[in-house]
Amino acid sequence: MSTSVLVPILGEAISEARVTTWLKQIGDPVRRGDELAELETDKAVLALECPADGLLLEILIGEGVLVTAGQLLARVGRLEEVAAQPPAAQPPAADERRRISPAARRLARQHGLDLAALAPALPGARITTHDVHRQLAGSNRLPQRQQLLTETQRVMATRMAQSAREIPQFSATIECDASRLLAAKEELANRSLSLTALLAGIVARVLLRHPLLNSRYAGESVILYTTVNLGIAVTTPQGLVVPVLHHAETLAAGPLAEQLTRLVQAAREGRLSLAQVSDGTFTLSNLGMYGVSHFIPLVNPPQAAILGVAGIHPTVVPTATGTRHCQRMALTVSADHRVVDGAAAALFLQDLQHTIEETPLF
């Protein structure tokens, strides 16, 4: 009996992946654990491992095709099974791939172009992205250029549209004095501790006191997490990704900062593993380094809430005896209203403000 090669479980809230490259071809000898293909999600590139020794008898899904967990991709069998197998099925759209490159096919589909209407620059040649751009330019008179979305950007766009469409979310903002936060960063400067790392530790501890913010909606119930797997939004050349600090509430400042540095570096180099982007329970998005004074983040499904951190700005505030200088920072929480009401969000923000302004930070 041949062995089926299936799309593995992709992780929570990851519904699909794209087959980017087949590393083995039909007829190649393979061993259990060999990498057969690469699958790309919005969060990571995954290696598809061979489930058994034998020959790669069939490839049922071609490169560039979207697949879901459990879908049949290929079959592996023993040498003596080859003769008994029916003719190996060609990957879908094989004829199409011979006349149009995968990149050109994706670009045409993204813009709704009829593949049959595309023509190469030279008769009999393969259609390339240049030919697709030529078709697009002919249908648009304004000066422009096309920029393909990366797979990360494409799936993030889908997820954010899902967030705005399916989650009845609201936002609340509080301002706090970040003077002690800045002082703590200076005190720990020899550890290269960033403000994001400091905030991550504080947020994780505060979340334990506000479990509704560290949860997700589950139809007839709410799943309340007893640990904080804190997602940190990171901008990369491929788009926005959210690596996860697992059990962040248990990490001291130094180890948390070191782990966050490794995650950010891996994210920007495109080498995050599936484990490093899975099982997040709450997300922190910091745009303070860009000088943003206030912004409203969108909830990252299936989580119930996200915290947006804006830039720190010096200001003067009135006091009972006059005025004083301080460093103001806006904190905005967006939450799923099916789980979190306004009072719960406000209490979380108040606790966060109090912790930053008045309690030991590490």
C-alpha positions as a Markdown table, in Angstrom:
| # | Residue | x | y | z |
|---|---|---|---|---|
| 1 | Met | 0.0 | 0.0 | 0.0 |
| 2 | Ser | 1.2 | 3.5 | -0.8 |
| 3 | Thr | 1.5 | 6.1 | 1.9 |
| 4 | Ser | -0.4 | 9.4 | 1.6 |
| 5 | Val | 1.5 | 12.7 | 2.1 |
| 6 | Leu | -0.9 | 15.1 | 3.8 |
| 7 | Val | -0.7 | 18.8 | 4.6 |
| 8 | Pro | 0.2 | 18.9 | 8.4 |
| 9 | Ile | -1.6 | 20.8 | 11.0 |
| 10 | Leu | -0.7 | 24.4 | 10.3 |
| 11 | Gly | -1.3 | 26.0 | 13.7 |
| 12 | Glu | -4.0 | 27.9 | 15.5 |
| 13 | Ala | -5.8 | 30.5 | 13.2 |
| 14 | Ile | -3.7 | 29.4 | 10.2 |
| 15 | Ser | -6.2 | 28.1 | 7.7 |
| 16 | Glu | -4.1 | 27.6 | 4.6 |
| 17 | Ala | -0.6 | 27.5 | 3.1 |
| 18 | Arg | 0.9 | 27.7 | -0.4 |
| 19 | Val | 3.0 | 25.0 | -1.9 |
| 20 | Thr | 6.1 | 27.0 | -2.9 |
| 21 | Thr | 8.6 | 24.4 | -4.0 |
| 22 | Trp | 8.7 | 20.7 | -4.6 |
| 23 | Leu | 12.2 | 19.5 | -3.5 |
| 24 | Lys | 11.7 | 16.0 | -4.8 |
| 25 | Gln | 10.3 | 14.8 | -8.2 |
| 26 | Ile | 8.1 | 11.8 | -9.2 |
| 27 | Gly | 10.3 | 8.7 | -9.2 |
| 28 | Asp | 12.9 | 10.0 | -6.7 |
| 29 | Pro | 13.9 | 7.6 | -3.9 |
| 30 | Val | 12.9 | 9.1 | -0.5 |
| 31 | Arg | 13.3 | 8.2 | 3.2 |
| 32 | Arg | 11.1 | 8.9 | 6.2 |
| 33 | Gly | 11.9 | 12.5 | 7.4 |
| 34 | Asp | 13.3 | 13.7 | 4.0 |
| 35 | Glu | 12.0 | 17.2 | 3.1 |
| 36 | Leu | 9.7 | 16.7 | 0.1 |
| 37 | Ala | 8.4 | 20.3 | -0.4 |
| 38 | Glu | 8.2 | 23.8 | 1.2 |
| 39 | Leu | 4.9 | 25.2 | 2.4 |
| 40 | Glu | 4.5 | 29.0 | 3.1 |
| 41 | Thr | 2.0 | 30.5 | 5.5 |
| 42 | Asp | 1.6 | 34.1 | 6.6 |
| 43 | Lys | 3.9 | 33.3 | 9.5 |
| 44 | Ala | 6.5 | 30.9 | 8.5 |
| 45 | Val | 8.0 | 28.6 | 5.8 |
| 46 | Leu | 7.3 | 24.9 | 6.7 |
| 47 | Ala | 9.2 | 21.8 | 5.5 |
| 48 | Leu | 6.9 | 19.0 | 4.4 |
| 49 | Glu | 8.5 | 15.8 | 5.6 |
| 50 | Cys | 8.2 | 12.4 | 4.0 |
| 51 | Pro | 6.1 | 9.9 | 6.1 |
| 52 | Ala | 7.8 | 6.7 | 4.8 |
| 53 | Asp | 10.6 | 5.2 | 2.9 |
| 54 | Gly | 10.2 | 4.4 | -0.8 |
| 55 | Leu | 9.7 | 6.3 | -4.1 |
| 56 | Leu | 7.7 | 9.5 | -4.7 |
| 57 | Leu | 5.0 | 7.9 | -6.8 |
| 58 | Glu | 2.6 | 10.9 | -7.3 |
| 59 | Ile | 2.6 | 14.7 | -6.9 |
| 60 | Leu | -1.1 | 15.7 | -6.8 |
| 61 | Ile | -0.7 | 19.5 | -6.0 |
| 62 | Gly | 1.5 | 21.8 | -8.1 |
| 63 | Glu | 3.6 | 24.7 | -6.9 |
| 64 | Gly | 1.8 | 27.9 | -6.2 |
| 65 | Val | -1.4 | 26.2 | -5.1 |
| 66 | Leu | -3.1 | 27.0 | -1.8 |
| 67 | Val | -3.8 | 24.0 | 0.4 |
| 68 | Thr | -5.4 | 23.3 | 3.8 |
| 69 | Ala | -4.5 | 21.0 | 6.7 |
| 70 | Gly | -5.2 | 17.3 | 5.9 |
| 71 | Gln | -5.3 | 17.8 | 2.1 |
| 72 | Leu | -3.7 | 15.1 | 0.1 |
| 73 | Leu | -0.5 | 16.3 | -1.6 |
| 74 | Ala | 1.4 | 13.2 | -2.9 |
| 75 | Arg | 1.9 | 9.5 | -2.5 |
| 76 | Val | 5.0 | 7.5 | -1.5 |
| 77 | Gly | 5.3 | 3.8 | -2.1 |
| 78 | Arg | 7.7 | 0.9 | -2.6 |
| 79 | Leu | 9.6 | 0.1 | -5.8 |
| 80 | Glu | 7.5 | -2.9 | -6.6 |
| 81 | Glu | 4.3 | -0.8 | -6.4 |
| 82 | Val | 5.3 | 1.4 | -9.2 |
| 83 | Ala | 4.1 | -1.0 | -11.9 |
| 84 | Ala | 0.8 | -1.5 | -10.1 |
| 85 | Gln | 0.2 | 2.2 | -9.9 |
| 86 | Pro | -2.0 | 3.9 | -12.5 |
| 87 | Pro | -0.1 | 6.5 | -14.6 |
| 88 | Ala | 1.1 | 9.2 | -12.2 |
| 89 | Ala | -1.2 | 12.2 | -12.1 |
| 90 | Gln | 0.3 | 15.4 | -13.3 |
| 91 | Pro | 0.1 | 18.3 | -10.9 |
| 92 | Pro | -2.9 | 20.5 | -11.5 |
| 93 | Ala | -2.5 | 23.1 | -14.3 |
| 94 | Ala | 0.6 | 21.4 | -15.7 |
| 95 | Asp | -0.2 | 22.6 | -19.3 |
| 96 | Glu | -0.8 | 26.1 | -18.0 |
| 97 | Arg | 2.6 | 26.1 | -16.2 |
| 98 | Arg | 4.3 | 25.2 | -19.4 |
| 99 | Arg | 3.0 | 28.3 | -21.1 |
| 100 | Ile | 3.0 | 30.7 | -18.2 |
| 101 | Ser | 5.4 | 31.1 | -15.3 |
| 102 | Pro | 4.1 | 30.6 | -11.8 |
| 103 | Ala | 4.8 | 34.2 | -10.8 |
| 104 | Ala | 3.0 | 35.5 | -13.9 |
| 105 | Arg | 0.1 | 33.2 | -13.1 |
| 106 | Arg | -0.2 | 34.5 | -9.6 |
| 107 | Leu | 0.0 | 38.1 | -10.7 |
| 108 | Ala | -2.7 | 37.6 | -13.4 |
| 109 | Arg | -5.0 | 36.0 | -10.9 |
| 110 | Gln | -4.5 | 38.7 | -8.3 |
| 111 | His | -5.7 | 41.3 | -10.9 |
| 112 | Gly | -8.5 | 39.1 | -12.3 |
| 113 | Leu | -7.0 | 38.7 | -15.7 |
| 114 | Asp | -8.2 | 35.9 | -18.0 |
| 115 | Leu | -5.2 | 33.7 | -18.5 |
| 116 | Ala | -6.4 | 32.7 | -22.0 |
| 117 | Ala | -6.3 | 36.3 | -23.0 |
| 118 | Leu | -2.6 | 36.8 | -22.2 |
| 119 | Ala | -0.1 | 36.6 | -25.0 |
| 120 | Pro | 3.7 | 36.4 | -24.8 |
| 121 | Ala | 6.0 | 39.1 | -26.3 |
| 122 | Leu | 7.2 | 36.6 | -28.9 |
| 123 | Pro | 5.0 | 33.9 | -30.5 |
| 124 | Gly | 5.4 | 30.5 | -28.9 |
| 125 | Ala | 7.3 | 32.0 | -25.9 |
| 126 | Arg | 6.4 | 31.5 | -22.3 |
| 127 | Ile | 4.2 | 34.2 | -20.7 |
| 128 | Thr | 6.2 | 36.1 | -18.0 |
| 129 | Thr | 5.3 | 38.8 | -15.4 |
| 130 | His | 6.5 | 41.3 | -18.0 |
| 131 | Asp | 3.7 | 40.2 | -20.3 |
| 132 | Val | 1.2 | 40.5 | -17.5 |
| 133 | His | 2.4 | 44.0 | -16.6 |
| 134 | Arg | 2.1 | 44.9 | -20.2 |
| 135 | Gln | -1.5 | 43.8 | -20.2 |
| 136 | Leu | -2.2 | 45.7 | -17.0 |
| 137 | Ala | -0.6 | 48.9 | -18.3 |
| 138 | Gly | -2.7 | 48.7 | -21.4 |
| 139 | Ser | -5.8 | 48.8 | -19.3 |
| 140 | Asn | -4.7 | 51.7 | -17.1 |
| 141 | Arg | -3.8 | 55.1 | -18.4 |
| 142 | Leu | -2.5 | 56.6 | -15.1 |
| 143 | Pro | 1.3 | 56.3 | -14.5 |
| 144 | Gln | 1.8 | 53.5 | -12.0 |
| 145 | Arg | 3.7 | 50.4 | -11.1 |
| 146 | Gln | 2.6 | 47.1 | -9.7 |
| 147 | Gln | 4.0 | 45.7 | -6.5 |
| 148 | Leu | 3.2 | 42.1 | -5.7 |
| 149 | Leu | 2.1 | 41.2 | -2.2 |
| 150 | Thr | 4.3 | 38.7 | -0.4 |
| 151 | Glu | 2.6 | 35.6 | 0.9 |
| 152 | Thr | 2.9 | 37.1 | 4.4 |
| 153 | Gln | 1.2 | 40.4 | 3.3 |
| 154 | Arg | -1.5 | 38.6 | 1.4 |
| 155 | Val | -2.5 | 36.4 | 4.4 |
| 156 | Met | -2.2 | 39.3 | 6.8 |
| 157 | Ala | -4.5 | 41.3 | 4.6 |
| 158 | Thr | -7.0 | 38.5 | 4.7 |
| 159 | Arg | -6.7 | 38.1 | 8.5 |
| 160 | Met | -7.2 | 41.9 | 9.1 |
| 161 | Ala | -10.2 | 42.0 | 6.8 |
| 162 | Gln | -11.6 | 39.0 | 8.8 |
| 163 | Ser | -10.9 | 40.9 | 12.0 |
| 164 | Ala | -12.7 | 44.0 | 10.9 |
| 165 | Arg | -15.6 | 42.1 | 9.4 |
| 166 | Glu | -16.2 | 39.4 | 12.0 |
| 167 | Ile | -15.2 | 40.8 | 15.3 |
| 168 | Pro | -17.4 | 43.5 | 17.0 |
| 169 | Gln | -14.4 | 45.4 | 18.4 |
| 170 | Phe | -14.0 | 48.6 | 20.3 |
| 171 | Ser | -11.0 | 50.6 | 21.5 |
| 172 | Ala | -10.1 | 52.6 | 24.7 |
| 173 | Thr | -7.1 | 54.7 | 25.3 |
| 174 | Ile | -5.3 | 55.9 | 28.5 |
| 175 | Glu | -2.2 | 58.1 | 28.9 |
| 176 | Cys | 0.5 | 57.3 | 31.4 |
| 177 | Asp | 3.7 | 58.9 | 32.6 |
| 178 | Ala | 6.6 | 56.9 | 31.1 |
| 179 | Ser | 9.3 | 58.6 | 33.0 |
| 180 | Arg | 10.0 | 55.6 | 35.3 |
| 181 | Leu | 9.9 | 53.3 | 32.2 |
| 182 | Leu | 12.6 | 55.4 | 30.5 |
| 183 | Ala | 14.7 | 55.5 | 33.7 |
| 184 | Ala | 14.4 | 51.7 | 34.0 |
| 185 | Lys | 15.6 | 51.3 | 30.4 |
| 186 | Glu | 18.7 | 53.5 | 31.2 |
| 187 | Glu | 19.4 | 51.5 | 34.4 |
| 188 | Leu | 19.4 | 48.3 | 32.4 |
| 189 | Ala | 21.1 | 49.7 | 29.3 |
| 190 | Asn | 24.0 | 47.3 | 29.7 |
| 191 | Arg | 21.5 | 44.5 | 28.9 |
| 192 | Ser | 20.3 | 46.2 | 25.7 |
| 193 | Leu | 16.8 | 46.1 | 27.1 |
| 194 | Ser | 14.3 | 47.8 | 24.8 |
| 195 | Leu | 11.2 | 49.6 | 25.8 |
| 196 | Thr | 9.2 | 46.9 | 24.0 |
| 197 | Ala | 10.9 | 44.2 | 26.1 |
| 198 | Leu | 10.2 | 46.2 | 29.3 |
| 199 | Leu | 6.5 | 46.7 | 28.3 |
| 200 | Ala | 6.2 | 43.1 | 27.4 |
| 201 | Gly | 7.1 | 41.9 | 30.9 |
| 202 | Ile | 4.8 | 44.5 | 32.5 |
| 203 | Val | 1.8 | 43.7 | 30.2 |
| 204 | Ala | 2.2 | 39.9 | 30.8 |
| 205 | Arg | 2.1 | 40.3 | 34.6 |
| 206 | Val | -0.9 | 42.7 | 34.4 |
| 207 | Leu | -2.8 | 40.4 | 32.1 |
| 208 | Leu | -2.8 | 37.7 | 34.8 |
| 209 | Arg | -5.1 | 40.0 | 36.8 |
| 210 | His | -7.4 | 40.6 | 33.9 |
| 211 | Pro | -8.1 | 37.1 | 32.3 |
| 212 | Leu | -10.8 | 38.4 | 30.0 |
| 213 | Leu | -8.2 | 40.3 | 28.0 |
| 214 | Asn | -6.1 | 37.1 | 27.8 |
| 215 | Ser | -8.8 | 34.9 | 26.2 |
| 216 | Arg | -10.7 | 34.1 | 23.0 |
| 217 | Tyr | -14.4 | 33.9 | 22.0 |
| 218 | Ala | -15.5 | 30.3 | 21.4 |
| 219 | Gly | -19.2 | 30.5 | 20.4 |
| 220 | Glu | -21.1 | 29.5 | 23.6 |
| 221 | Ser | -18.2 | 30.0 | 25.9 |
| 222 | Val | -15.0 | 32.0 | 26.5 |
| 223 | Ile | -11.6 | 30.3 | 26.7 |
| 224 | Leu | -9.6 | 32.0 | 29.5 |
| 225 | Tyr | -5.9 | 31.3 | 29.3 |
| 226 | Thr | -3.9 | 30.8 | 32.5 |
| 227 | Thr | -0.6 | 31.7 | 30.9 |
| 228 | Val | 0.4 | 34.6 | 28.7 |
| 229 | Asn | 1.8 | 33.8 | 25.3 |
| 230 | Leu | 2.5 | 37.3 | 24.2 |
| 231 | Gly | 2.6 | 38.1 | 20.5 |
| 232 | Ile | 4.9 | 41.0 | 19.5 |
| 233 | Ala | 4.1 | 42.6 | 16.1 |
| 234 | Val | 7.3 | 42.9 | 14.1 |
| 235 | Thr | 7.7 | 44.6 | 10.7 |
| 236 | Thr | 9.8 | 42.6 | 8.3 |
| 237 | Pro | 10.7 | 42.9 | 4.6 |
| 238 | Gln | 8.0 | 40.3 | 3.9 |
| 239 | Gly | 5.4 | 42.1 | 5.9 |
| 240 | Leu | 4.0 | 42.1 | 9.5 |
| 241 | Val | 4.6 | 39.0 | 11.5 |
| 242 | Val | 3.8 | 38.2 | 15.2 |
| 243 | Pro | 6.3 | 36.0 | 16.9 |
| 244 | Val | 5.3 | 34.8 | 20.4 |
| 245 | Leu | 6.9 | 35.0 | 23.8 |
| 246 | His | 5.6 | 31.9 | 25.4 |
| 247 | His | 4.8 | 32.0 | 29.1 |
| 248 | Ala | 6.0 | 35.7 | 29.1 |
| 249 | Glu | 4.7 | 36.2 | 32.7 |
| 250 | Thr | 7.4 | 33.8 | 34.0 |
| 251 | Leu | 10.4 | 35.6 | 32.3 |
| 252 | Ala | 12.6 | 38.0 | 34.1 |
| 253 | Ala | 13.6 | 41.2 | 32.3 |
| 254 | Gly | 17.0 | 39.9 | 31.1 |
| 255 | Pro | 15.9 | 36.6 | 29.7 |
| 256 | Leu | 12.7 | 38.1 | 28.2 |
| 257 | Ala | 14.8 | 40.8 | 26.4 |
| 258 | Glu | 17.2 | 38.1 | 25.0 |
| 259 | Gln | 14.4 | 35.9 | 23.8 |
| 260 | Leu | 12.7 | 38.8 | 22.2 |
| 261 | Thr | 15.9 | 39.9 | 20.4 |
| 262 | Arg | 16.3 | 36.4 | 19.0 |
| 263 | Leu | 12.6 | 36.3 | 17.8 |
| 264 | Val | 12.8 | 39.7 | 16.1 |
| 265 | Gln | 16.0 | 38.7 | 14.3 |
| 266 | Ala | 14.6 | 35.4 | 13.2 |
| 267 | Ala | 11.4 | 37.2 | 12.0 |
| 268 | Arg | 13.4 | 39.7 | 9.9 |
| 269 | Glu | 15.5 | 37.0 | 8.4 |
| 270 | Gly | 12.4 | 34.9 | 7.5 |
| 271 | Arg | 13.4 | 31.9 | 9.6 |
| 272 | Leu | 10.7 | 31.7 | 12.3 |
| 273 | Ser | 9.6 | 28.2 | 13.1 |
| 274 | Leu | 5.9 | 27.3 | 13.4 |
| 275 | Ala | 6.3 | 26.9 | 17.1 |
| 276 | Gln | 7.6 | 30.5 | 17.4 |
| 277 | Val | 4.5 | 32.0 | 15.9 |
| 278 | Ser | 1.8 | 29.7 | 17.4 |
| 279 | Asp | -0.5 | 29.8 | 20.4 |
| 280 | Gly | -0.5 | 33.5 | 21.0 |
| 281 | Thr | -3.0 | 34.7 | 23.6 |
| 282 | Phe | -2.6 | 38.5 | 23.4 |
| 283 | Thr | -0.7 | 40.8 | 21.1 |
| 284 | Leu | 1.5 | 43.9 | 21.8 |
| 285 | Ser | 2.0 | 46.4 | 18.9 |
| 286 | Asn | 4.5 | 49.2 | 19.5 |
| 287 | Leu | 4.8 | 52.0 | 17.0 |
| 288 | Gly | 6.4 | 54.4 | 19.5 |
| 289 | Met | 9.8 | 54.2 | 17.6 |
| 290 | Tyr | 8.0 | 55.9 | 14.6 |
| 291 | Gly | 6.9 | 58.9 | 16.6 |
| 292 | Val | 3.2 | 58.0 | 16.4 |
| 293 | Ser | 1.2 | 59.8 | 19.0 |
| 294 | His | -1.9 | 57.5 | 18.9 |
| 295 | Phe | -3.2 | 54.6 | 16.9 |
| 296 | Ile | -6.0 | 52.0 | 17.1 |
| 297 | Pro | -4.8 | 48.4 | 16.4 |
| 298 | Leu | -7.1 | 45.7 | 15.1 |
| 299 | Val | -7.6 | 42.6 | 17.1 |
| 300 | Asn | -5.5 | 39.6 | 16.0 |
| 301 | Pro | -7.9 | 36.7 | 15.5 |
| 302 | Pro | -8.7 | 34.5 | 17.4 |
| 303 | Gln | -7.4 | 36.5 | 20.4 |
| 304 | Ala | -9.8 | 38.8 | 22.3 |
| 305 | Ala | -7.6 | 41.8 | 22.7 |
| 306 | Ile | -4.5 | 43.7 | 21.5 |
| 307 | Leu | -2.5 | 46.6 | 23.0 |
| 308 | Gly | -1.2 | 49.5 | 20.8 |
| 309 | Val | 1.7 | 51.5 | 22.3 |
| 310 | Ala | 2.4 | 55.0 | 20.9 |
| 311 | Gly | 5.4 | 57.2 | 21.1 |
| 312 | Ile | 6.6 | 59.0 | 24.3 |
| 313 | His | 6.4 | 62.8 | 24.2 |
| 314 | Pro | 7.6 | 65.3 | 26.8 |
| 315 | Thr | 4.8 | 67.5 | 28.2 |
| 316 | Val | 3.9 | 69.7 | 31.1 |
| 317 | Val | 1.0 | 68.7 | 33.4 |
| 318 | Pro | -0.7 | 70.7 | 36.1 |
| 319 | Thr | -0.3 | 69.7 | 39.8 |
| 320 | Ala | -1.8 | 70.9 | 43.1 |
| 321 | Thr | 1.2 | 73.3 | 43.5 |
| 322 | Gly | 1.9 | 74.3 | 39.9 |
| 323 | Thr | 3.1 | 72.2 | 37.0 |
| 324 | Arg | 5.6 | 69.4 | 36.4 |
| 325 | His | 7.3 | 67.9 | 33.4 |
| 326 | Cys | 6.6 | 64.3 | 32.4 |
| 327 | Gln | 6.9 | 61.8 | 29.5 |
| 328 | Arg | 3.4 | 61.0 | 28.2 |
| 329 | Met | 2.6 | 57.7 | 26.4 |
| 330 | Ala | -0.7 | 56.7 | 25.0 |
| 331 | Leu | -1.8 | 53.1 | 25.5 |
| 332 | Thr | -4.8 | 51.8 | 23.4 |
| 333 | Val | -6.5 | 48.5 | 23.9 |
| 334 | Ser | -8.8 | 47.1 | 21.1 |
| 335 | Ala | -11.0 | 44.2 | 22.3 |
| 336 | Asp | -13.6 | 41.8 | 21.1 |
| 337 | His | -16.9 | 43.1 | 22.5 |
| 338 | Arg | -18.3 | 39.6 | 22.7 |
| 339 | Val | -15.8 | 38.8 | 25.4 |
| 340 | Val | -14.6 | 42.1 | 26.9 |
| 341 | Asp | -16.8 | 45.0 | 27.9 |
| 342 | Gly | -15.8 | 48.7 | 28.3 |
| 343 | Ala | -15.3 | 48.4 | 32.0 |
| 344 | Ala | -13.0 | 45.4 | 31.8 |
| 345 | Ala | -10.9 | 47.2 | 29.2 |
| 346 | Ala | -10.8 | 50.3 | 31.3 |
| 347 | Leu | -9.7 | 48.4 | 34.5 |
| 348 | Phe | -6.9 | 46.7 | 32.5 |
| 349 | Leu | -5.6 | 50.0 | 31.3 |
| 350 | Gln | -5.8 | 51.6 | 34.7 |
| 351 | Asp | -3.9 | 48.7 | 36.2 |
| 352 | Leu | -1.3 | 49.0 | 33.5 |
| 353 | Gln | -1.0 | 52.7 | 34.0 |
| 354 | His | -0.6 | 52.3 | 37.8 |
| 355 | Thr | 2.0 | 49.5 | 37.3 |
| 356 | Ile | 4.1 | 51.7 | 34.9 |
| 357 | Glu | 3.9 | 54.8 | 37.1 |
| 358 | Glu | 4.1 | 53.5 | 40.6 |
| 359 | Thr | 5.2 | 49.9 | 41.2 |
| 360 | Pro | 8.6 | 48.2 | 40.8 |
| 361 | Leu | 9.1 | 47.4 | 37.1 |
| 362 | Phe | 11.5 | 44.5 | 37.5 |
